[in-house]
Amino acid sequence: MTPNTPTADAARTADVLVVGSGIAGCAAALAAAREGEEVLLVTKASEPEDAASDWAQGGIATTRGDPDSLKADIIDASAGVADPEAVDVLVENAADAVRDVLIETLGVEFDTLDDEYDFAQEAAHSEDRILHVDAATGQHVLRPFLSYLGSVDNVEILESTAALELLRHEGRVHGALLDTDPDGEPVFAGATILATGGIGDCFEQSTNPPGSTGDGIAMAFLAGAEVEDMEYVQFHPTAADVEEPFLLSEAVRGEGALLRNADGERFMPEYHADAELAPRDVVARAVQDEIDATGGVTLDVRPLAEPFNEAFPNLAEKCADHGIDPADGIPVAPCEHFLCGGVTVDDRGRASLDRLYAAGECARTGVHGANRLASTSLLEGLVWGLRAGRDAAGFEPEAIEYQRLQNSDPALPDRFAGEKFNRLQRVVSDELGLRRTSGGIDSARGILRRLKGEVDAYTRTRTSRSLYELRNATVVAILIANAAAENSESVGCHYLVEEHETESAVAATNGD
């Protein structure tokens, strides 16, 4: 690689660089812009639906004047692993953030009933507290958010643009290299905020949009930032069991839908006292157990108080598109949904590297612990995005010497990255999914390390986005495998099969 020493005048600069355009990235850009900063928001997305926030169905959790109750539910759902101080930050800032941004600034028209907000019930929530718009809340939040930012003079949005590497010197991040130039175009920023979303592309099936390759986590880790809780990968229990799964919001179960196995039996009361409204990790494993035992599971929507197509018209339309008649039960199966870990950050979104921040799904705030409570992801992204954006203000961009990326070798065939991705997804899905074994985790680590070596050999001399996404996904997969190997106890989403088989054998021996 050829060193280059640019000056601030010769390269693009920004007071605050935000990478990612979901609710966390938008909130960060808004907060920094309100502080008078010149903000550059770069995103791989070309349409709002390219961001996971746009896909959010259920809604956004609120405190309804009782933050202690929401805090207790978050910690209970987290398998007791959530950081109480982080949860305090979330619940104490929730009401102001929702009112300021979503209601007063964006004018989101949440569903109402008799001129009052129609708060919904979802799994593991002790009360109705979910603000929502039908079962398509994300669209009604993110699209007006992006539109609003587009009208803010000191915010520039670069679509269809990926960040490839962070620019780092002596423990400080100075911006990023973008793929707008074959050798990587530098953007020097006073502060950099990562809000790149999830890791769904690491798995064969996911509720995440395509392109969820863990870019922010991988770039931060490769730059030397700390990451944490990577073993806690949450599976949503009710994704439609079709070739291209789509999410069936927990609000459907909150309104009374029941889970039945292939024999027509309702089974959740046997697994947990809260039945269909148990924490996600419990429901997901129960659904998979019943699929394995009986051949399938369906979501019975007949018990809903009003017809399914009236209560959830968007979901009814998706079912129709896939040839599903909800009256016959909607076939469901667990599907990768959310990463509870990520780049380690504090209460203001600050990472372990100076001038680097993270917010949203790519950040590990400590709120989710080992299992995320339903409808807290939009809230966490909003609260931490605002806090990160405010804290990132006030730093001057500084140009540093950096190394241009090499792009000297011929482009690889289009199928190359795809074939490697398929290999990655098979390993991660088989060995690092809903149920894990120590042997499977060790096997995955070995395969993934070899795969990374192969990928690194190609990215050294090529800068295609698909290769860098593959590199990022491989790094993230290794981080998941390493964290899983280091945690010998089943907690929340991290479920070790042999541990529970041993417990069952001991119980049987003792006659329990």
Salt bridges, closest charged atoms under 4 A:
GLU49 OE1 - ARG143 NH2 3.68
ASP54 OD1 - ARG143 NE 2.89
ASP73 OD2 - ARG129 NH1 2.73
ASP88 OD1 - LYS71 NZ 2.79
ASP96 OD1 - ARG99 NH2 2.43
ASP100 OD2 - ARG34 NH1 2.82
ASP111 OD2 - HIS132 ND1 3.28
ASP118 OD2 - HIS132 NE2 3.71
GLU127 OE2 - ARG129 NH2 3.56
GLU156 OE2 - ARG12 NH1 3.26
GLU165 OE2 - ARG471 NH1 2.74
GLU170 OE2 - HIS169 NE2 3.69
ASP179 OD2 - ARG465 NE 2.94
GLU185 OE2 - ARG12 NE 3.35
ASP215 OD2 - LYS44 NZ 2.69
GLU228 OE2 - ARG364 NH2 3.75
ASP229 OD2 - ARG364 NE 2.91
GLU250 OE2 - HIS236 NE2 3.97
GLU250 OE2 - ARG253 NH2 3.67
GLU250 OE2 - ARG280 NE 2.41
ASP274 OD2 - HIS272 ND1 3.97
GLU276 OE1 - ARG266 NH2 2.69
ASP281 OD2 - ARG285 NH2 3.22
ASP289 OD1 - ARG435 NH1 2.69
ASP292 OD2 - ARG435 NH2 2.49
ASP300 OD2 - ARG260 NE 2.84
ASP300 OD1 - ARG302 NE 2.92
ASP346 OD2 - ARG350 NE 2.62
ASP347 OD1 - ARG348 NE 3.93
ASP347 OD2 - ARG387 NH2 3.86
ASP354 OD2 - ARG172 NE 2.84
ASP354 OD2 - ARG355 NE 3.91
GLU380 OE1 - HIS368 NE2 2.85
ASP391 OD1 - ARG348 NH1 3.06
ASP409 OD2 - ARG462 NH1 3.93
GLU419 OE2 - ARG415 NE 3.65
GLU454 OE1 - LYS420 NZ 2.51
GLU454 OE2 - ARG423 NH1 3.26
ASP456 OD2 - LYS452 NZ 2.61
GLU469 OE2 - LYS44 NZ 2.63
GLU503 OE1 - HIS500 ND1 3.45
